[in-house]
Amino acid sequence: MIGVSTDDDPNLAREFLLRTGVSFPNFQDLDQKLEREVFGAAAIPLTLVVDADGRVLERVLGARDWDSPQSRDLIERLLGQPQKPE
């Protein structure tokens, strides 16, 4: 899992990550080229579920509770392996 921030102020994004305890890698997309040209995002948040070969298996627009049973079931179905609760 990685995060990509499109915030205008990288310091605010960094403070949010520290405050919320996000532990996965995060990157900045200040000019939003990655968001628009690579991911084709018309709006954010956008979540892409990508397999080990780099194929996009699912695009989820909007916020979602990724710890919910429904989200875990989706990930398990897409990736074909049980996801362990943290």
Backbone as CSV, one residue per row, in Angstrom:
resi,resn,N_x,N_y,N_z,CA_x,CA_y,CA_z,C_x,C_y,C_z
1,MET,0.846,-1.163,0.000,0.000,0.000,0.000,0.893,1.228,0.000
2,ILE,0.520,2.206,-0.819,1.193,3.501,-0.799,0.121,4.573,-0.784
3,GLY,0.491,5.743,-0.354,-0.392,6.899,-0.390,0.210,7.957,-1.291
4,VAL,-0.656,8.700,-1.956,-0.215,9.807,-2.801,-1.035,11.023,-2.403
5,SER,-0.363,12.071,-1.980,-1.030,13.298,-1.559,-0.971,14.339,-2.669
6,THR,-2.085,15.028,-2.879,-2.129,16.122,-3.851,-2.292,17.472,-3.150
7,ASP,-2.045,17.492,-1.842,-2.174,18.729,-1.076,-1.222,19.792,-1.588
8,ASP,-1.672,21.037,-1.554,-0.826,22.163,-1.958,0.330,22.378,-0.996
9,ASP,0.110,22.042,0.267,1.114,22.269,1.297,1.641,20.931,1.806
10,PRO,2.838,20.532,1.382,3.397,19.246,1.813,3.528,19.132,3.329
11,ASN,3.720,20.267,4.013,3.851,20.232,5.473,2.551,19.803,6.139
12,LEU,1.411,20.262,5.613,0.118,19.850,6.171,-0.105,18.363,5.970
13,ALA,0.258,17.861,4.808,0.119,16.431,4.539,1.004,15.635,5.488
14,ARG,2.232,16.076,5.682,3.176,15.395,6.569,2.649,15.389,8.008
15,GLU,2.104,16.532,8.457,1.536,16.619,9.806,0.364,15.647,9.970
16,PHE,-0.485,15.546,8.948,-1.612,14.615,8.996,-1.114,13.180,9.148
17,LEU,-0.114,12.801,8.372,0.427,11.446,8.429,0.999,11.141,9.808
18,LEU,1.699,12.093,10.381,2.260,11.894,11.719,1.166,11.807,12.770
19,ARG,0.170,12.687,12.671,-0.923,12.738,13.646,-1.763,11.460,13.620
20,THR,-1.980,10.902,12.452,-2.843,9.729,12.327,-2.082,8.410,12.401
21,GLY,-0.759,8.465,12.418,0.036,7.252,12.563,0.075,6.373,11.325
22,VAL,-0.089,6.972,10.150,-0.017,6.198,8.902,1.370,5.590,8.792
23,SER,1.415,4.281,8.517,2.707,3.597,8.521,3.178,3.154,7.131
24,PHE,2.353,3.346,6.111,2.782,2.946,4.767,3.406,4.135,4.048
25,PRO,4.218,3.876,3.007,4.907,4.949,2.287,3.917,5.939,1.645
26,ASN,4.280,7.202,1.676,3.462,8.261,1.085,4.322,9.169,0.234
27,PHE,3.728,9.647,-0.842,4.437,10.487,-1.797,3.605,11.723,-2.110
28,GLN,4.263,12.750,-2.635,3.607,13.996,-3.015,3.424,14.058,-4.528
29,ASP,2.253,14.520,-4.963,1.957,14.747,-6.375,1.463,16.189,-6.492
30,LEU,2.376,17.130,-6.251,1.998,18.535,-6.146,1.380,19.093,-7.419
31,ASP,1.869,18.677,-8.590,1.313,19.197,-9.842,0.157,18.335,-10.355
32,GLN,-0.175,17.282,-9.629,-1.295,16.380,-9.911,-1.180,15.664,-11.262
33,LYS,0.034,15.562,-11.778,0.242,14.819,-13.028,0.010,13.328,-12.830
34,LEU,0.533,12.786,-11.746,0.335,11.372,-11.462,-1.154,11.072,-11.306
35,GLU,-1.821,11.909,-10.548,-3.256,11.728,-10.302,-4.049,11.716,-11.609
36,ARG,-3.810,12.704,-12.455,-4.608,12.854,-13.680,-4.133,11.967,-14.823
37,GLU,-2.834,11.994,-15.089,-2.305,11.338,-16.286,-2.045,9.845,-16.107
38,VAL,-1.661,9.421,-14.926,-1.358,8.008,-14.711,-2.570,7.267,-14.142
39,PHE,-3.169,7.837,-13.092,-4.291,7.167,-12.442,-5.634,7.498,-13.085
40,GLY,-5.701,8.566,-13.862,-6.960,8.958,-14.485,-8.017,9.351,-13.487
41,ALA,-7.608,9.969,-12.402,-8.540,10.333,-11.332,-9.309,11.600,-11.687
42,ALA,-10.624,11.489,-11.676,-11.475,12.648,-11.897,-11.778,13.344,-10.572
43,ALA,-11.620,12.614,-9.467,-11.861,13.151,-8.130,-11.038,12.335,-7.135
44,ILE,-10.889,12.887,-5.941,-10.191,12.173,-4.888,-11.067,12.165,-3.651
45,PRO,-10.935,11.223,-2.735,-9.946,10.155,-2.768,-10.275,9.087,-3.797
46,LEU,-9.233,8.504,-4.319,-9.327,7.400,-5.259,-8.414,6.298,-4.742
47,THR,-8.943,5.092,-4.649,-8.150,3.938,-4.242,-8.072,2.975,-5.409
48,LEU,-6.858,2.539,-5.715,-6.647,1.535,-6.746,-6.135,0.272,-6.073
49,VAL,-6.764,-0.860,-6.348,-6.258,-2.149,-5.881,-5.469,-2.714,-7.058
50,VAL,-4.167,-2.907,-6.824,-3.245,-3.314,-7.887,-2.613,-4.641,-7.501
51,ASP,-2.535,-5.572,-8.455,-1.920,-6.864,-8.152,-0.402,-6.787,-8.288
52,ALA,0.259,-7.895,-8.015,1.725,-7.948,-8.025,2.313,-7.679,-9.406
53,ASP,1.509,-7.849,-10.455,1.972,-7.587,-11.814,1.670,-6.155,-12.268
54,GLY,1.131,-5.335,-11.370,0.849,-3.950,-11.699,-0.488,-3.715,-12.381
55,ARG,-1.333,-4.744,-12.443,-2.656,-4.586,-13.061,-3.630,-3.985,-12.066
56,VAL,-4.383,-2.983,-12.504,-5.414,-2.379,-11.659,-6.611,-3.320,-11.659
57,LEU,-6.941,-3.844,-10.481,-8.040,-4.792,-10.341,-9.350,-4.106,-9.961
58,GLU,-9.245,-2.979,-9.289,-10.452,-2.275,-8.820,-10.124,-0.808,-8.609
59,ARG,-11.082,0.056,-8.951,-10.982,1.498,-8.692,-12.128,1.860,-7.762
60,VAL,-11.810,2.456,-6.624,-12.830,2.836,-5.651,-12.749,4.343,-5.462
61,LEU,-13.792,5.026,-5.867,-13.849,6.482,-5.737,-14.552,6.835,-4.435
62,GLY,-13.951,7.728,-3.677,-14.537,8.161,-2.412,-13.907,7.457,-1.226
63,ALA,-14.262,7.936,-0.055,-13.715,7.373,1.179,-14.349,6.019,1.470
64,ARG,-13.587,5.171,2.127,-14.084,3.841,2.494,-13.351,3.394,3.750
65,ASP,-14.042,2.667,4.601,-13.426,2.065,5.778,-12.754,0.781,5.332
66,TRP,-11.439,0.815,5.147,-10.717,-0.333,4.611,-10.501,-1.429,5.643
67,ASP,-10.910,-1.195,6.890,-10.846,-2.238,7.912,-12.174,-2.970,8.059
68,SER,-13.195,-2.564,7.323,-14.509,-3.193,7.442,-14.486,-4.595,6.841
69,PRO,-15.391,-5.462,7.286,-15.473,-6.810,6.703,-15.731,-6.769,5.190
70,GLN,-16.539,-5.828,4.720,-16.829,-5.732,3.292,-15.567,-5.385,2.496
71,SER,-14.777,-4.459,3.005,-13.542,-4.080,2.315,-12.536,-5.225,2.323
72,ARG,-12.419,-5.894,3.432,-11.502,-7.039,3.516,-11.944,-8.146,2.562
73,ASP,-13.255,-8.365,2.465,-13.769,-9.369,1.529,-13.430,-8.991,0.082
74,LEU,-13.564,-7.700,-0.250,-13.237,-7.235,-1.593,-11.762,-7.503,-1.907
75,ILE,-10.889,-7.142,-0.987,-9.456,-7.332,-1.202,-9.133,-8.813,-1.335
76,GLU,-9.723,-9.617,-0.472,-9.482,-11.060,-0.543,-9.958,-11.631,-1.876
77,ARG,-11.136,-11.203,-2.325,-11.668,-11.689,-3.599,-10.761,-11.265,-4.755
78,LEU,-10.312,-10.009,-4.741,-9.492,-9.499,-5.839,-8.096,-10.106,-5.868
79,LEU,-7.512,-10.253,-4.719,-6.129,-10.732,-4.655,-6.032,-12.229,-4.401
80,GLY,-7.169,-12.856,-4.060,-7.188,-14.300,-3.911,-6.499,-14.839,-2.693
81,GLN,-6.343,-14.011,-1.653,-5.730,-14.501,-0.433,-6.351,-13.803,0.764
82,PRO,-6.534,-14.536,1.864,-7.128,-13.928,3.060,-6.277,-12.786,3.573
83,GLN,-6.954,-11.711,3.993,-6.276,-10.553,4.568,-6.390,-10.623,6.084
84,LYS,-5.271,-10.582,6.777,-5.266,-10.685,8.230,-5.616,-9.341,8.849
85,PRO,-6.519,-9.314,9.847,-6.779,-8.058,10.569,-5.519,-7.631,11.298
86,GLU,-5.313,-6.307,11.391,-4.124,-5.793,12.091,-4.342,-5.746,13.572
